[in-house]
Structures are given as C-alpha cells and as structure tokens.
C-alpha cells in the first residue's frame, strides 16, 4: 500500500469517513503518496482552517497528490480546485465510492468530481476494521439533515437525512470489537432522526437496544450530539436500564432564549431543555451534560444572551462547545441584522468562563469517588482515558505502581483536578500492582 495520509477537520462523522477513505484507498492499490484533506464547513473559521491544512500539506508533502473532500469541498468545489496546491476535489458522495479511488490509482480521476448531494436517497454502509490505533471508534449510522436551521449550511453539504440499516450497523460494530475496540460512539449529522427513512421507521432507541443485545462483548456505547426536540421517552428509559450506554449526553442546544431559538428555527425552547435534563438526571443520576452554543446570533441582545447563560447554569452543563456566530452565505441568518463581531467574541469568552466554572464544579463532585476509566493512551508519564461520563482522567505512572494496558477499563479514585481533567493516583480495581514506583501503560 502506498503512503496515504488523511487530514480530518470537523465532526466525528468526518473521523469515521476518514477511516473508510483510508480503507478504500488501500484496497484500490494506489502506489504513490496521497494526502486527503477531509474538510469542514460548519463555520467560516473551519473553511479557513481547511485552506491552511491544504497549503501545509503541499509544503510538507510536495511529492503527494492532494485530494480535497468533505463539506467545504462539496459546497465550493470550484474554489478549492482553483487553489494551486490542490490536485483533485471529491464530493461527499464521491469520497466514499470505490470507483473514485480506483480512478485515482489509475491516474484517471478528474480534477473535480462532485455530484448533487440531494440526489442521494440511501447511505451505503462502509465497513472498517479498526480506528487508527485507538480503542474508541466512531460509527456512522446516519448522515444528512431534513431540518433547516437558519444559521446552518451543513444540509446543503450532506443532503437529505439517510440512515444506515440496523443490521449493517451491528455488523460494523462486531467487526470493530473483534479488532480490539472497547467503546463505540454512534454518530451522524442529525443522530436523533435515525430510522425515519428506513422500512418500519425504527428509532434511535431501537438501534441502541439492538446493538447492546446483539454485541454483548461491546464494553461501552456512546451517543454523539442529540437534538433536544427528538430525545423521546424510550431513549431516556434506556439510560436508566442499560449500564453499557454511557451517562454522557451532548445536546445541540445553540441558545437559551426562546425568541432566538425561534429565529434559529430550532424545534425546542428553553423549558424543553430544562425538562429533558431533569428527566435524564432522574433516569441516570450520574449523567453529565455537554452542549453546543452559539453566541451573538443575529439580533441577540444582552438580555437574550443572559438567558442563554442562565439556562447553561441552571442545567449544570459541564462541557460547553462555544462558537461565536459565523455567517454562512446562502443561509437565512446571514441576511438578518448582524451582531458586531467583537460582541460575538466577547460573549463567547464570557460563556466559556461560565463553562469552565461549571466544569470545575462538576469535577470537584467526583473527587474521591470510584470512576470507571477506559485507558486510551500513554502520554507524558500518565495513562490517559475517560470515565463513563466522558470526564478526562489522568493516572500518573509513578503514583501507585499500577500497570494498565491500553484498552483496559480500570476503577480509580481521583484526588485532584487540573487543566480540565481529573488526576487519579489510586487504582482501586484493574491493572497490576507493582512494587516499583515506575510503571507504564502497555499498548494492547
């Protein structure tokens, strides 16, 4: 196999598709260096970073063919094809077609190969065997979106909502688990719309239940970002009933003021989020929340921003992803009265400070309590992993003489917090005690 590098920007769905492209390129027998840049278009900053990555790839790999794909390429193929660093541009459909990589191997791939994404009506399963030396894998169960939030360009890059059949999802997870994956994250553009296009219209809860029943060897299952408007009682109940469904929920919140939510064309209000958070906490008391929030959406006043801050605090959202509003050409919000860029950034800064405080408070409540941690890697003298609630945890090598393999789930007690994560010097269960104060995490 030739030297195939994949640079991935953006979402977890892109991360899964990067592995699928790496596999397709290998199967095509490409015999020259190739750099694939899998782009993101969710904000203007993401597009800028994509262009930076392309230029850097050309500087560092002047001998390689540079192929640009992903959402930014789908939306602006001619713009990326005009970059002198770019050899080929592939659309979001074409990047997952074996024929594209066969053509690249035979030096017959056109400079631009991008089709109408809305012509697609199905999502073919793309089976992969592993995930780049990791013990956690992302699995695509859905792509595309049928909603039209006024700020979002992604439906035009991903097309209509399309779901992967349940049997194909189960088979993919079985393959990954057989190759050492301990934790799977189900991902998609609009995850909670899963199944609406499939025969029988199964729901996300149906898929989760089937995965846990048919892949008993899977240690942990997670869900990526959820739309508060589509989290139903069946899914809430699963958090109470299934220990292997991890107690971490990341909400596509976006704002906490009802008028702004309506102008965003979101399908939930602030009260809906409060009720959902309460229901999930009743179902799973150890659950921890994250959320995406946009600051400075067009017309947002100081009072409306304060409502967002209030909702975040009342819900105790510990892990915030905060984005200053970025106008995307072609979206309705881009034509609304804009909040000055400096105000958007200042509000983002203030909300991030609130998020940091909430995160530190939540981490403080976990000190001294047993935490189940999946060891993912070893770095700078510590084993690093995440708890069931997706709290990052460091287990210093020299602390207890405990030896933990990558991929092992160990129970620890955290005694400190630093840099947004917990530090655990006491391994309660798992690993092997050693009389030597020095130890290391062994890669499985």
C-alpha positions as CSV (number, residue, x, y, z in Angstrom):
1,X,0.0,0.0,0.0
2,X,1.2,3.5,-0.8
3,X,1.6,6.3,1.7
4,X,-1.9,7.5,2.3
5,X,-2.4,10.4,4.8
6,X,-5.8,11.6,5.8
7,X,-6.2,15.1,7.5
8,X,-9.6,15.4,9.1
9,X,-11.3,18.6,10.2
10,X,-14.6,19.0,11.9
11,X,-17.0,16.4,13.2
12,X,-17.0,12.8,14.4
13,X,-18.7,11.8,11.2
14,X,-15.7,13.1,9.3
15,X,-13.5,11.0,11.5
16,X,-15.4,7.8,10.7
17,X,-15.4,8.6,7.0
18,X,-11.6,9.3,7.1
19,X,-11.1,5.7,8.2
20,X,-13.4,4.5,5.4
21,X,-11.4,6.5,2.8
22,X,-8.1,5.1,4.2
23,X,-9.5,1.6,3.7
24,X,-10.8,2.4,0.1
25,X,-7.5,3.9,-0.9
26,X,-5.6,0.9,0.4
27,X,-7.9,-1.5,-1.5
28,X,-7.5,0.5,-4.7
29,X,-3.8,-0.3,-4.7
30,X,-2.7,3.3,-5.0
31,X,1.1,3.3,-5.5
32,X,2.0,6.9,-4.9
33,X,1.8,9.3,-1.9
34,X,-1.6,10.8,-1.4
35,X,-2.8,13.4,1.1
36,X,-6.6,13.5,1.6
37,X,-7.9,16.7,3.3
38,X,-11.4,15.9,4.7
39,X,-12.8,19.4,5.1
40,X,-15.4,21.1,7.4
41,X,-17.8,23.9,6.6
42,X,-19.7,24.5,9.8
43,X,-18.2,27.9,10.3
44,X,-16.1,30.4,8.2
45,X,-13.2,29.6,10.6
46,X,-13.5,25.9,9.7
47,X,-13.2,26.7,6.0
48,X,-10.2,28.9,6.7
49,X,-8.5,26.1,8.6
50,X,-9.2,23.7,5.7
51,X,-7.4,26.0,3.4
52,X,-4.5,26.3,5.8
53,X,-4.3,22.5,6.1
54,X,-4.2,22.2,2.3
55,X,-1.3,24.7,2.0
56,X,0.6,23.0,4.8
57,X,0.1,19.6,3.2
58,X,1.5,20.8,0.0
59,X,4.6,22.4,1.7
60,X,5.3,19.3,3.8
61,X,4.5,16.7,1.0
62,X,5.4,18.2,-2.3
63,X,5.6,14.7,-3.8
64,X,2.0,13.8,-2.9
65,X,-1.3,14.2,-4.7
66,X,-3.5,16.4,-2.6
67,X,-7.2,15.4,-2.7
68,X,-9.7,17.7,-1.0
69,X,-13.1,16.4,0.0
70,X,-15.7,16.9,2.7
71,X,-18.3,19.5,3.4
72,X,-16.4,22.6,2.3
73,X,-15.4,20.9,-0.9
74,X,-19.0,19.9,-1.6
75,X,-20.2,23.5,-1.2
76,X,-17.4,25.2,-3.1
77,X,-15.7,22.7,-5.4
78,X,-14.5,25.3,-7.9
79,X,-13.0,27.5,-5.2
80,X,-10.9,24.6,-3.9
81,X,-10.0,23.4,-7.4
82,X,-8.6,26.9,-8.1
83,X,-6.0,26.5,-5.3
84,X,-2.7,25.6,-6.9
85,X,-1.9,23.2,-4.1
86,X,-5.0,21.0,-5.0
87,X,-4.9,18.1,-7.5
88,X,-8.4,16.8,-7.1
89,X,-11.7,17.7,-5.4
90,X,-14.2,15.0,-4.4
91,X,-17.8,15.5,-3.2
92,X,-19.2,14.0,0.0
93,X,-20.7,11.1,-2.1
94,X,-17.7,10.5,-4.3
95,X,-15.3,10.3,-1.4
96,X,-16.9,7.0,-0.3
97,X,-17.1,5.4,-3.7
98,X,-14.5,2.7,-4.5
99,X,-14.6,4.0,-8.1
100,X,-13.1,7.3,-7.1
101,X,-10.0,5.6,-5.6
102,X,-9.7,3.2,-8.5
103,X,-9.6,6.2,-10.8
104,X,-7.0,7.9,-8.6
105,X,-4.8,4.7,-8.7
106,X,-5.1,4.6,-12.5
107,X,-4.4,8.4,-12.8
108,X,-7.9,8.9,-14.4
109,X,-9.6,10.8,-11.6
110,X,-11.0,14.2,-12.8
111,X,-9.8,17.4,-11.2
112,X,-13.3,17.9,-9.9
113,X,-15.8,15.1,-9.2
114,X,-18.7,16.5,-7.2
115,X,-22.4,15.5,-7.8
116,X,-25.7,16.8,-6.5
117,X,-25.8,15.5,-2.9
118,X,-29.6,15.8,-2.7
119,X,-29.8,13.1,-5.4
120,X,-28.7,10.5,-2.8
121,X,-31.5,8.6,-1.1
122,X,-29.5,6.0,0.7
123,X,-26.5,5.7,2.9
124,X,-24.4,2.7,2.0
125,X,-22.6,1.1,5.0
126,X,-18.9,1.4,4.9
127,X,-17.3,-1.3,6.9
128,X,-14.0,-0.6,8.6
129,X,-11.9,-3.0,10.8
130,X,-10.2,-0.6,13.1
131,X,-9.7,3.0,14.0
132,X,-6.1,4.3,13.7
133,X,-4.6,2.6,16.8
134,X,-7.5,3.6,19.0
135,X,-9.7,1.7,21.5
136,X,-12.7,4.1,20.8
137,X,-14.3,4.2,17.3
138,X,-16.9,6.4,15.7
139,X,-19.6,4.6,13.7
140,X,-21.8,6.4,11.2
141,X,-25.4,5.5,11.5
142,X,-26.9,8.5,9.7
143,X,-26.0,11.4,7.5
144,X,-27.8,14.4,6.0
145,X,-30.5,16.6,7.6
146,X,-34.1,17.4,6.7
147,X,-34.3,20.5,9.0
148,X,-33.3,24.0,8.0
149,X,-31.9,25.9,11.0
150,X,-31.4,29.4,9.8
151,X,-27.7,29.5,10.6
152,X,-26.7,26.1,9.2
153,X,-25.1,25.3,5.8
154,X,-24.5,21.6,6.5
155,X,-27.7,20.2,5.0
156,X,-26.5,21.6,1.6
157,X,-23.2,19.8,2.0
158,X,-24.7,16.5,3.3
159,X,-28.1,16.2,1.6
160,X,-31.3,14.7,2.9
161,X,-31.4,12.6,6.1
162,X,-30.3,9.0,5.3
163,X,-29.9,6.1,7.8
164,X,-27.7,3.0,7.8
165,X,-29.8,-0.2,8.3
166,X,-29.6,-1.6,11.7
167,X,-28.1,-4.9,10.6
168,X,-25.3,-3.1,8.9
169,X,-24.6,-1.0,12.0
170,X,-24.5,-4.2,14.2
171,X,-22.1,-5.9,11.7
172,X,-19.8,-2.9,11.7
173,X,-19.6,-2.8,15.5
174,X,-19.0,-6.5,15.7
175,X,-16.0,-6.1,13.3
176,X,-14.6,-3.3,15.3
177,X,-15.0,-5.1,18.7
178,X,-13.3,-8.2,17.2
179,X,-10.3,-6.0,16.4
180,X,-9.9,-4.5,19.9
181,X,-12.4,-1.6,20.0
182,X,-13.8,-1.3,23.5
183,X,-16.0,1.8,23.1
184,X,-18.2,2.9,20.1
185,X,-19.7,6.3,19.6
186,X,-22.7,6.4,17.3
187,X,-22.5,9.5,15.1
188,X,-24.4,11.3,12.3
189,X,-25.4,14.8,11.2
190,X,-28.8,14.6,12.8
191,X,-28.4,11.5,15.0
192,X,-31.9,11.6,16.6
193,X,-33.6,11.5,13.2
194,X,-32.2,8.0,12.7
195,X,-34.5,5.5,11.1
196,X,-37.2,7.8,9.6
197,X,-36.2,6.8,6.1
198,X,-35.9,3.0,6.8
199,X,-38.6,0.3,6.4
200,X,-40.6,0.1,9.6
201,X,-39.2,3.5,10.8
202,X,-37.1,2.3,13.6
203,X,-35.9,4.9,16.1
204,X,-32.5,5.6,17.7
205,X,-33.6,3.8,20.9
206,X,-34.5,0.7,18.8
207,X,-31.0,0.7,17.3
208,X,-29.3,1.2,20.7
209,X,-31.2,-1.6,22.2
210,X,-30.4,-4.0,19.3
211,X,-26.7,-3.1,19.4
212,X,-26.4,-3.8,23.2
213,X,-28.4,-7.1,22.8
214,X,-26.5,-8.4,19.8
215,X,-23.0,-7.3,20.6
216,X,-22.6,-8.3,24.3
217,X,-18.9,-8.1,24.1
218,X,-19.0,-4.3,23.4
219,X,-17.9,-2.7,26.7
220,X,-19.3,0.8,26.2
221,X,-21.7,2.6,23.8
222,X,-22.0,6.4,23.5
223,X,-24.2,8.7,21.5
224,X,-22.9,11.9,19.9
225,X,-24.8,15.2,19.7
226,X,-28.5,14.9,20.3
227,X,-31.3,17.3,19.3
228,X,-33.3,18.1,22.4
229,X,-36.5,18.1,20.4
230,X,-36.1,14.5,19.3
231,X,-35.0,12.8,22.5
232,X,-38.0,10.6,23.4
233,X,-39.1,8.7,26.4
234,X,-37.7,5.4,25.0
235,X,-34.2,6.8,24.8
236,X,-34.4,8.3,28.2
237,X,-35.5,4.9,29.6
238,X,-32.5,3.3,28.0
239,X,-30.1,5.4,30.0
240,X,-31.8,4.0,33.2
241,X,-31.8,0.4,32.0
242,X,-28.6,-0.1,30.1
243,X,-25.3,0.3,32.1
244,X,-23.3,0.0,28.9
245,X,-25.0,3.1,27.5
246,X,-22.6,5.7,28.9
247,X,-24.1,8.5,31.1
248,X,-23.0,11.4,28.9
249,X,-25.3,13.5,26.7
250,X,-24.2,16.3,24.4
251,X,-27.1,18.5,23.4
252,X,-27.4,20.6,20.3
253,X,-28.6,23.5,22.4
254,X,-27.4,26.5,20.4
255,X,-29.2,29.1,22.6
256,X,-31.2,29.5,25.8
257,X,-33.5,32.3,24.8
258,X,-36.9,31.4,23.3
259,X,-37.0,34.2,20.7
260,X,-33.5,33.5,19.5
261,X,-34.3,29.8,19.3
262,X,-37.3,30.6,17.1
263,X,-35.3,32.8,14.9
264,X,-32.7,30.0,14.6
265,X,-35.7,27.7,13.6
266,X,-34.8,25.3,16.3
267,X,-37.6,23.0,17.4
268,X,-37.1,23.3,21.2
269,X,-37.5,26.0,23.7
270,X,-35.5,26.7,26.9
271,X,-38.2,25.0,29.0
272,X,-38.0,21.8,26.9
273,X,-34.3,21.6,27.7
274,X,-34.8,22.1,31.4
275,X,-37.4,19.3,31.4
276,X,-35.2,16.9,29.4
277,X,-32.2,17.5,31.6
278,X,-34.4,16.8,34.7
279,X,-35.8,13.6,33.1
280,X,-32.3,12.3,32.2
281,X,-30.9,13.1,35.6
282,X,-33.8,11.1,37.2
283,X,-33.1,8.2,34.9
284,X,-29.4,8.3,35.4
285,X,-28.2,10.4,38.4
286,X,-24.5,10.1,37.4
287,X,-25.2,11.7,33.9
288,X,-23.1,14.6,32.8
289,X,-24.1,17.1,30.1
290,X,-22.3,18.9,27.3
291,X,-23.8,21.3,24.7
292,X,-23.1,23.3,21.6
293,X,-23.9,27.0,22.0
294,X,-23.7,29.9,19.5
295,X,-23.1,33.4,20.8
296,X,-24.0,36.6,19.0
297,X,-26.7,35.1,16.7
298,X,-28.2,37.9,14.6
299,X,-30.5,40.2,16.7
300,X,-29.3,38.7,20.0
301,X,-29.5,41.3,22.8
302,X,-27.6,41.4,26.1
303,X,-30.7,40.2,27.9
304,X,-31.2,37.3,25.4
305,X,-27.5,36.3,25.9
306,X,-28.1,36.4,29.7
307,X,-31.0,34.0,29.2
308,X,-28.6,31.5,27.5
309,X,-26.1,31.9,30.3
310,X,-28.9,31.3,32.8
311,X,-30.0,28.1,31.1
312,X,-26.5,26.7,30.9
313,X,-26.0,27.3,34.7
314,X,-29.4,26.0,35.7
315,X,-28.9,22.8,33.7
316,X,-25.3,22.5,35.0
317,X,-23.8,21.9,31.6
318,X,-20.2,20.9,32.4
319,X,-18.7,20.6,28.9
320,X,-19.5,23.5,26.6
321,X,-18.6,23.9,23.0
322,X,-19.0,27.7,22.4
323,X,-18.9,29.2,18.9
324,X,-19.2,32.9,18.1
325,X,-21.9,33.1,15.3
326,X,-20.4,32.8,11.8
327,X,-22.5,34.0,8.9
328,X,-22.7,31.3,6.1
329,X,-23.6,32.6,2.7
330,X,-26.9,31.2,1.5
331,X,-28.4,30.8,4.9
332,X,-31.4,33.0,6.2
333,X,-29.5,34.1,9.3
334,X,-26.8,35.7,7.1
335,X,-29.5,38.2,5.9
336,X,-30.6,39.1,9.4
337,X,-29.3,42.2,11.3
338,X,-25.9,41.1,12.5
339,X,-24.4,41.5,15.9
340,X,-20.9,43.1,15.8
341,X,-18.1,40.5,15.6
342,X,-16.4,41.9,18.7
343,X,-19.6,41.4,20.7
344,X,-20.0,37.9,19.5
345,X,-16.4,37.1,20.6
346,X,-16.8,38.8,23.9
347,X,-20.0,36.8,24.7
348,X,-18.2,33.6,23.7
349,X,-15.4,34.5,26.1
350,X,-17.8,35.1,28.9
351,X,-19.8,31.9,28.3
352,X,-16.6,29.9,28.2
353,X,-15.7,31.2,31.6
354,X,-19.0,30.1,32.9
355,X,-18.5,26.7,31.3
356,X,-15.0,26.4,32.9
357,X,-16.5,27.2,36.3
358,X,-19.3,24.6,35.8
359,X,-16.8,22.0,34.6
360,X,-14.6,22.6,37.7
361,X,-17.6,22.3,40.0
362,X,-18.7,19.0,38.4
363,X,-15.1,17.6,38.5
364,X,-15.0,18.6,42.2
365,X,-18.0,16.5,43.0
366,X,-16.2,13.4,41.5
367,X,-13.1,13.7,43.8
368,X,-12.8,10.6,46.0
369,X,-15.5,8.7,44.1
370,X,-14.8,5.5,42.2
371,X,-14.6,6.1,38.5
372,X,-14.5,3.5,35.7
373,X,-11.9,4.7,33.2
374,X,-11.1,3.3,29.8
375,X,-7.4,3.7,29.2
376,X,-6.8,5.1,25.8
377,X,-3.2,6.1,25.6
378,X,0.0,6.8,27.5
379,X,1.4,10.3,27.4
380,X,3.9,12.4,29.4
381,X,4.2,10.0,32.3
382,X,0.5,9.1,32.7
383,X,-2.2,6.8,31.4
384,X,-5.0,8.9,29.9
385,X,-8.6,7.9,29.4
386,X,-12.2,8.9,30.0
387,X,-14.7,7.9,32.7
388,X,-18.1,6.6,31.9
389,X,-19.5,10.2,31.9
390,X,-16.7,11.2,29.4
391,X,-14.7,13.0,32.1
392,X,-11.0,13.0,31.1
393,X,-8.8,11.3,33.7
394,X,-5.0,11.1,34.0
395,X,-3.4,8.2,36.0
396,X,0.2,9.2,36.8
397,X,2.7,6.4,36.2
398,X,4.6,7.0,39.4
399,X,1.6,7.2,41.6
400,X,0.7,3.7,42.7
401,X,2.8,1.3,40.7
402,X,-0.3,0.1,38.9
403,X,0.1,-1.1,35.4
404,X,-2.8,-0.7,33.0
405,X,-3.0,-1.7,29.4
406,X,-4.4,0.5,26.7
407,X,-8.0,-0.8,26.2
408,X,-8.3,-1.9,29.8
409,X,-11.1,-0.5,32.0
410,X,-9.8,0.3,35.5
411,X,-11.6,1.7,38.5
412,X,-9.8,4.6,40.1
413,X,-10.4,7.3,42.7
414,X,-9.5,10.9,41.7
415,X,-7.7,13.1,44.2
416,X,-7.1,16.2,42.2
417,X,-8.3,18.2,39.2
418,X,-6.0,20.2,36.8
419,X,-6.3,21.6,33.3
420,X,-9.9,20.5,32.9
421,X,-9.4,16.9,33.9
422,X,-9.2,14.6,37.0
423,X,-6.0,13.1,38.3
424,X,-6.2,9.7,39.9
425,X,-3.3,8.3,42.0
426,X,-5.3,5.4,43.4
427,X,-6.2,2.4,41.2
428,X,-9.0,0.5,43.0
429,X,-9.6,-2.3,40.6
430,X,-7.9,-3.4,37.4
431,X,-4.2,-3.2,36.4
432,X,-1.4,-5.0,38.2
433,X,0.1,-3.7,41.4
434,X,3.8,-3.3,41.2
435,X,6.4,-2.8,44.0
436,X,8.3,-0.4,41.7
437,X,7.2,3.2,41.7
438,X,7.7,3.4,38.0
439,X,5.4,1.8,35.5
440,X,3.9,2.3,32.1
441,X,0.7,1.6,30.2
442,X,1.3,-1.2,27.8
443,X,-0.3,-1.0,24.3
444,X,-2.5,-3.9,23.6
